[in-house]
Amino acid sequence: MTHSAFAHGVCRATYAAEQSVQKLEKGKKDQDLLIDHLQQQLRTHEQQIAIYSQQYDAQKRETRAAKEMLAGAEAEMEGIHFEKKQLTAQWQSSLIATQRRDQALRVSMSNAQTKKGECLCTIQLTAVFGGTCILAYS
């Protein structure tokens, strides 16, 4: 092998080595760009996670407050329902008492009209307020 053939072989080997190094450098550069891109995506996702976490915490607080408000409203509704039952019972009791007084008044009027000879008086029930009878005589 001659000197020029040897030099030519070395040149080829050098050229091939340089191409290989350039390929490796390009590959490393591509990997570096990919790593940078992935790190940016990671930062973006971490920021989104932080935002979602804050939103979740805020929603948990709002849900807790809404549940407390609902519990208060339910307690108030129970109180109103209980009061309604009491008022209905009082109204029914008043109605029964009024009916009894009305019946007693009818009996009294009937007795008064059937007495001997003449009618002593005519009683008219003019109004009933709160269980109290207001009578007018004529």
Buried (B, 14 or more C-beta within 10 A) or exposed (E): EEEEEEEEEEEEEEEEEEEEEEEEEEEEEEEEEEEEEEEEEEEEEEEEEEEEEEEEEEEEEEEEEEEEEEEEEEEEEEEEEEEEEEEEEEEEEEEEEBEEBEEEBEEEBEEEEEEEEEEEEEBEBEEEEEEEBEEEEE
